Amino acid sequence: MAKRAIARTGAPFASERAEREYWETHDAGDVVDWSQARQVFPNLKASTETISLRLPTALLADLKVLANKRDVPYQSLLKVYLAERVTHETMGNMRSKALQPTSRGRRRAARG
């Protein structure tokens, strides 16, 4: 038996709630003809790169506790923290246009 495609002319449901209730009890496989589907992004490449990162055990444990409190994977939380810090650093450098030495660099220069 051939499956029929859903005709999306106008609003097929009276409201978003009605549509949600419909799809909670129906399967899209019954109404979508997947033989007509086409590949939208055939050459899509992964936008992430796998790295190996060594962290102190205590830091990793703290990160896992924070992630657990937020109910997210610790790797995802780490990515958010890194992204926020990199944005902060790059925006700060754009304002000052000069790299500021780290506290370690200032100590070395003072001894120097």
N, C-alpha and C positions, 0 to 999 in steps of 0.2 A: 504494500500500500504506500503510495507516494505521500510524502509529508508536504504540507502546504506552508508557504512563507507567510508571515504576519504582514498584512497590508497596513502600513503606517500613514494612512491619510486622515488627517485630523486627529482628535484625541479618541483612542479606542476605549478608554475608560473614563468614567464620570469624574474621577479624582485620583490623585496619587495613592490615596489610601485604598481605593478600590483595586487599583492595579497591583499594589503590594499584596493585598489579600488574595488576589487571583494567583500570583506567582508563588505564594506560600503553599498552594495546594496543587499546582500544575508544573509540569516539567517542560522546559523549552525544547527538549528533544522531540516532543510530540507535535510541535508547531513550526519548527524551523527546518528548512531544507538545507542541510549542511553541504549537499553536493554543489550548491551554488556559491559556497563561501570562497573567498579569495584571500591569499596571503597579503596582509597589509604592509608588514615590515620584513621583507624577505632577507635583507642583509643587516639586520640589527645586531650590533655587537654589544657585549657586556660593557657597562659603563663603570665597572669597578675592577680593581686589580687586587689580587691576593698578595698579602705581605706577611712576613713573620716579624713579630714584635715581642721583645722580652720586657716584661714588667716585673717590678718587685712584687713578691707574693702578697705583702700587706696591701699594696695599692690595688692589685687585682681583686683581692677579697673585699675591699671597701667599694670598688666599682660594682661588684656583683651585688652587694647589699643595697646600694643606691638603685641599681637596675631592678632588683626584686621589689623594692618599695614602689617603684613606678610601673611594675608589671610589664617590663620590656626586656628584651635580650640585652646582656651587658655589652655585646659588640655594637649594637645599635646605639646604646647610650654613649659609648666611647666615640662613635662617629659624630654624634651630635656635639659632644664636648669639644672634639677636635675642630669641627667646622666652625663652632662659635669662636674658639680661640684664634683660629687662622683669620677669620673675618675681622675680629677685633684688632689683631696685629697688623693686617694689611690696611685697614682703614686708618689706624693710628699712624702708620708710616706714610700714608698718602697725605695726611694733614701736615706732618712735620717735615716730610721730604728728606729726613735724615735718620739713619739707623742709630738708635741709642745703644751704648754699650750695656751689657748685662752687669749685674752687681759684681760678678766674678771679674769681668773685664776692667771695671773701675778699680777694684782692689789691686789687680796686677799693674795697672797704670800708675797707681799711687806708690806702689813698692818700687817700681821700675827704674 
